[in-house]
Amino acid sequence: MKIGLVVYGGLEQTSGGYRYDRQLVSALEDRGDDVDVISIPRRLEDDPAGVVSDRTTSARPNSDTAPSIRERLDRPYDVLLQDELCHPALVQHNPHLEGPETIVSLVHLLRSPDPTKDDPAVRARERRYLESVDAAICTSGYTRERTTALVDTDLPTLVAPPAGRHEEPALSSEAVAKRARADPLEVAFVGTLVPRKNLVTLLEALARIDEAGRDWHLTVVGRHDADPAYVRDVRDRIGALELGDRVTITGKVETARLESILERSHVLAVPARYEGFGMVHLEAMEYGVVPVAGSVGGASEFVADGRNGVVVEPTDPSSLADRLGALAADRDRLATLGMRALETAAAHPSWAETMDEIRAFLGRRLDEADDANGGDSP
């Protein structure tokens, strides 16, 4: 198949969505497909929450004008794949494209169902975009439900979840059990510092554990450039809660250091207010790290509360403090949850399995488009 993949900026960006896109390009090429990556620039107003980085783009000068983007999209692709994050730049073009046989949206994270931002204009624009594509690939069942609820058409969809970083568990069950006995309770937060990821609530919860006399340490990993005002709020809250000696803020780190942090952590706590999938929870589970996830989004599809992790109401610091405090106090329970997390990660679909599902789905969409056009697929 001849495939175009539309992304904001370059594929080298560090978010989970871009890692998914890189895996997809590599898998399609390994299976004999010809893939063009169509990198388009974003405007700040397209992405005010800093969902993607604006530091890199391979788009040529003046490529943000309508003719140049449309010219790059309107080519004889069998499948034009579009990262849904680009929808503000694509919604005006899709209805006019004649070159691609079929257009498929890759939906990592819808913006309009985000409970932290209720914007009718965003919802209307996202709906128009989804009604302009022929099918959608979603990274979780939760995201698929929200996608199909937005559109009036019967949109064909596939749930294709991401995998982690390792084919096998990254830590043995014996190592997980031994680590569970170590003090203090090592908590990691991994994610871009934006309100949706909800680091402030985690800090408030940990401060309550501190008051109860539990020993803990928090390592905060993630970009600081998406929302500088929120980063200042985080630092102010750390100071106000007098947690400076209990919190280490690393900023963005290389893969080797992230894996070292996960290897020594007991808990990964990212109680996000809204998450499309929550890839970082799965990555932590490969190390037997107990995931603590917010209840809104796709993470609860593989994080089972009380079995292999903890699922919390993201706006309730008191409940989060109780659950974290219980893990700090009961190291047998911490070890059990960690070993079950290992088992969950090992049983999760691999990248190869997910990519096989995607390629088969794209083939079916192309066959249907070809039948509708009365022609033969290449």
C-alpha positions in Angstrom: 0.0 0.0 0.0 1.0 3.6 -0.6 0.3 5.4 2.7 0.6 9.0 3.8 0.8 9.8 7.6 0.0 13.3 8.6 1.6 14.6 11.9 2.4 17.9 13.5 6.1 18.6 13.5 8.5 15.7 13.3 8.2 12.1 14.4 11.2 12.4 16.8 9.0 14.1 19.4 8.9 12.4 22.8 5.2 11.9 23.7 3.6 8.5 23.8 1.5 9.4 20.7 4.6 10.1 18.6 6.2 6.9 19.8 3.1 5.1 18.6 3.3 6.8 15.3 7.0 5.9 14.9 6.1 2.3 15.7 3.4 2.4 13.0 5.6 3.8 10.3 8.3 1.2 11.1 5.8 -1.7 11.1 4.2 -0.7 7.9 7.5 -0.3 6.1 8.7 -3.7 7.5 5.5 -5.2 5.9 6.3 -3.8 2.5 4.3 -0.6 2.5 5.5 2.7 1.2 5.0 5.4 3.8 5.3 9.1 3.4 5.4 11.1 6.6 3.7 14.5 5.9 4.9 16.9 8.6 2.8 20.0 8.9 3.4 23.0 11.3 1.0 23.8 14.0 -0.2 27.2 15.2 -0.2 27.9 18.9 -4.0 28.4 18.8 -4.3 24.8 17.4 -2.7 23.4 20.6 -2.9 25.8 23.5 -2.4 23.0 26.0 1.0 22.0 24.6 -0.1 18.5 23.5 2.7 18.4 21.0 6.0 20.2 20.8 6.5 23.1 18.4 10.2 22.9 18.4 10.6 20.9 15.2 8.9 20.8 11.8 10.0 19.6 8.4 7.4 21.6 6.6 8.7 23.9 3.9 8.4 27.7 4.2 4.8 29.1 4.0 3.4 25.5 4.3 0.8 26.8 6.7 -1.1 28.4 3.7 -4.1 26.4 2.6 -2.9 25.6 -1.0 0.4 24.1 0.1 -1.0 21.8 2.8 -3.8 20.6 0.5 -1.3 20.0 -2.3 0.7 17.7 0.0 -2.4 15.8 1.1 -4.2 15.5 -2.2 -2.0 12.8 -3.7 -2.7 9.3 -4.9 -2.3 7.5 -1.6 -4.1 4.2 -1.0 -4.6 5.3 2.6 -4.1 8.8 4.0 -3.6 8.3 7.8 -4.0 11.4 9.9 -3.0 11.9 13.5 -6.2 13.3 14.9 -4.2 15.9 16.9 -3.8 17.7 13.5 -7.5 18.1 13.0 -7.5 21.9 13.3 -5.3 22.1 10.3 -7.1 19.3 8.4 -10.8 19.9 8.8 -10.9 22.5 6.0 -9.1 20.3 3.5 -10.5 16.8 3.9 -13.8 17.4 2.1 -11.9 18.6 -1.0 -9.3 15.8 -1.3 -9.6 13.6 -4.4 -6.3 11.9 -4.5 -6.4 9.5 -1.5 -8.6 6.3 -1.9 -9.5 6.5 1.8 -8.8 8.7 4.8 -8.3 7.2 8.2 -7.9 9.1 11.5 -5.5 7.9 14.2 -7.1 9.0 17.5 -4.8 9.1 20.5 -6.6 11.7 22.6 -9.8 13.6 21.7 -9.9 17.2 23.0 -13.6 17.8 23.2 -14.4 15.1 25.9 -11.7 16.5 28.2 -13.5 17.3 31.4 -11.0 20.0 32.2 -11.9 22.0 29.1 -15.5 22.3 28.0 -15.3 24.3 24.7 -18.3 24.0 22.4 -16.3 25.4 19.5 -13.6 22.7 19.9 -16.3 20.0 20.1 -18.0 21.3 16.9 -14.7 21.5 15.0 -13.6 18.0 16.2 -17.0 16.6 15.1 -16.7 18.2 11.6 -13.2 16.7 11.3 -14.3 13.1 12.3 -17.2 13.3 9.9 -14.7 14.1 7.1 -12.8 10.8 7.4 -13.8 7.3 6.3 -12.6 5.4 9.5 -10.8 5.8 12.8 -8.2 3.9 14.7 -8.5 4.5 18.4 -6.0 3.6 21.1 -8.6 2.5 23.7 -12.2 1.4 24.0 -12.9 4.6 25.9 -11.5 6.7 23.1 -13.6 4.7 20.5 -16.8 5.3 22.5 -16.1 9.1 22.6 -15.2 9.1 19.0 -18.3 7.4 17.8 -20.5 9.5 20.1 -19.2 12.7 18.5 -20.2 11.8 14.9 -23.6 11.3 13.3 -22.3 8.8 10.8 -21.6 5.1 11.3 -17.9 5.5 11.4 -15.9 2.2 11.1 -13.4 2.0 14.0 -10.6 -0.2 15.4 -9.3 -0.3 18.9 -5.5 -0.7 18.6 -3.8 -0.2 22.0 -0.2 0.7 22.3 2.3 -1.6 23.9 5.1 -0.9 26.3 8.9 -0.6 25.9 9.8 -4.2 26.4 8.7 -7.6 24.9 9.4 -9.3 28.2 9.1 -8.1 31.8 11.9 -5.6 32.6 12.2 -6.8 36.2 11.8 -10.2 37.8 9.0 -11.0 40.3 11.8 -11.7 42.9 13.2 -8.2 42.3 9.8 -6.6 42.6 9.1 -8.4 45.9 12.5 -7.4 47.3 12.0 -3.8 46.2 8.7 -3.6 48.0 10.5 -3.9 51.4 12.7 -0.9 50.8 12.1 2.5 52.4 11.1 5.2 51.7 8.1 4.6 49.4 9.4 5.7 46.0 6.7 7.4 44.0 7.2 8.5 40.3 5.2 10.9 38.3 5.9 10.8 34.5 4.2 13.2 32.2 4.3 16.7 30.7 3.6 19.2 33.4 0.1 20.4 32.3 -3.1 20.7 34.4 -4.7 17.6 32.8 -1.9 15.4 34.3 -2.9 16.6 37.8 0.4 16.7 39.6 -0.9 19.3 42.1 -3.5 16.9 43.4 -0.8 14.3 43.9 1.3 16.7 45.9 -1.6 17.5 48.1 -2.2 13.8 48.7 1.4 13.1 49.5 1.5 16.0 52.0 -1.4 14.3 53.9 0.7 11.1 54.0 3.6 13.1 55.3 1.3 14.3 58.2 0.6 10.6 59.0 4.3 9.9 59.4 4.8 7.8 56.3 8.2 8.0 54.7 8.1 8.7 50.9 9.9 10.4 48.1 8.5 11.7 44.7 10.4 11.9 41.4 8.7 14.1 38.8 9.7 13.4 35.2 8.4 15.4 32.2 8.6 18.4 30.0 8.2 21.9 31.5 7.8 23.9 28.3 4.1 23.2 27.5 2.6 25.3 30.3 5.1 27.5 32.2 2.4 29.0 34.4 1.4 25.6 35.6 5.0 24.7 36.3 5.3 27.8 38.5 2.1 26.7 40.3 3.6 23.3 40.9 6.8 24.8 42.4 4.8 27.2 44.5 2.7 24.3 45.8 5.8 22.3 46.7 7.0 25.3 48.7 3.7 26.0 50.4 3.4 22.4 51.4 7.0 22.3 52.6 7.8 19.3 50.5 11.1 20.5 48.9 13.2 17.9 50.5 10.8 15.1 49.5 10.4 15.9 45.8 12.9 15.7 43.0 12.0 17.4 39.7 14.1 16.1 36.8 12.5 17.6 33.7 12.6 15.6 30.5 15.1 12.7 30.7 16.6 10.2 28.3 15.2 6.7 28.0 18.0 5.1 30.1 17.4 7.4 33.0 13.6 7.0 32.9 14.0 3.2 33.0 16.4 3.6 36.0 13.8 5.7 37.8 11.1 3.1 37.1 13.4 0.3 38.2 13.7 1.8 41.7 10.1 3.1 42.0 7.3 1.3 43.9 4.4 3.4 42.5 3.7 5.4 39.4 1.1 8.0 40.4 -0.3 10.0 37.5 -3.9 10.7 38.6 -4.8 12.4 35.3 -8.1 14.1 35.0 -8.5 12.7 31.5 -6.3 10.2 29.6 -6.9 8.6 26.2 -4.9 5.5 27.1 -2.2 6.1 29.6 0.8 4.5 28.0 3.1 5.4 30.9 1.1 3.2 33.3 1.7 0.2 31.1 5.4 1.0 30.8 5.7 1.2 34.6 3.9 -2.2 34.9 6.7 -3.8 32.9 8.9 -3.0 35.9 6.3 -4.2 38.5 5.6 -0.6 39.5 2.1 -0.3 40.9 0.1 2.2 38.7 -2.1 4.8 40.3 -4.4 6.1 37.5 -7.3 8.5 37.2 -10.7 7.0 36.6 -11.5 9.1 33.5 -10.1 7.6 30.4 -8.6 4.5 29.0 -6.1 3.5 31.8 -8.8 1.6 33.7 -9.0 -0.8 30.7 -5.8 -2.5 31.9 -5.3 -1.0 35.4 -7.7 -3.0 37.6 -8.4 -1.3 40.9 -7.2 -3.4 43.8 -5.9 -6.2 41.6 -2.9 -4.9 39.7 -3.0 -1.2 40.6 -5.2 1.6 41.9 -7.8 3.7 40.1 -8.9 6.9 41.8 -11.2 9.8 41.4 -8.6 12.4 40.1 -10.0 15.4 41.9 -10.1 13.8 45.4 -6.7 14.2 47.2 -8.0 12.7 50.4 -8.9 9.4 48.8 -5.6 9.4 46.8 -3.8 10.0 50.1 -5.6 7.1 51.7 -4.7 4.7 48.9 -1.0 5.8 48.8 -0.8 5.6 52.5 -2.2 2.1 52.5 0.5 1.0 50.0 3.2 2.6 52.1 2.0 0.8 55.2 1.3 -2.7 53.7 4.4 -3.8 51.8 3.0 -7.3 51.3 0.1 -5.8 49.4 2.5 -3.5 47.5 4.5 -6.6 46.4 1.4 -8.5 45.4 0.1 -5.6 43.2 3.5 -5.2 41.7 3.8 -8.8 40.7 0.3 -8.7 39.2 1.3 -5.6 37.3 4.2 -7.6 35.8 1.7 -10.3 34.7 -0.7 -7.7 33.1 2.2 -6.1 31.1 3.3 -9.5 29.9 -0.2 -10.5 28.7 -0.8 -7.1 27.0 -0.8 -7.2 23.1 2.6 -6.6 21.7 3.4 -3.8 19.2 3.6 -6.5 16.4 0.1 -7.7 17.3 -1.3 -4.2 17.3 0.3 -3.3 14.1 -0.9 -6.4 12.3 -4.5 -5.5 13.4 -4.0 -1.9 12.0 -2.6 -3.1 8.7 -5.5 -5.5 8.2 -8.0 -2.8 9.1 -6.4 -0.4 6.6 -6.6 -3.1 3.9 -10.3 -3.6 4.5 -10.9 0.1 4.3 -9.0 0.2 1.0 -11.0 -2.7 -0.4 -14.3 -1.1 0.6 -13.2 2.2 -1.1 -12.1 0.3 -4.2 -15.4 -1.5 -4.4 -17.3 1.8 -4.0 -15.3 3.3 -6.8 -15.7 0.3 -9.0 -12.0 -0.3 -9.5 -9.3 -2.6 -8.5 -6.8 -2.1 -5.6 -3.2 -1.9 -6.6 
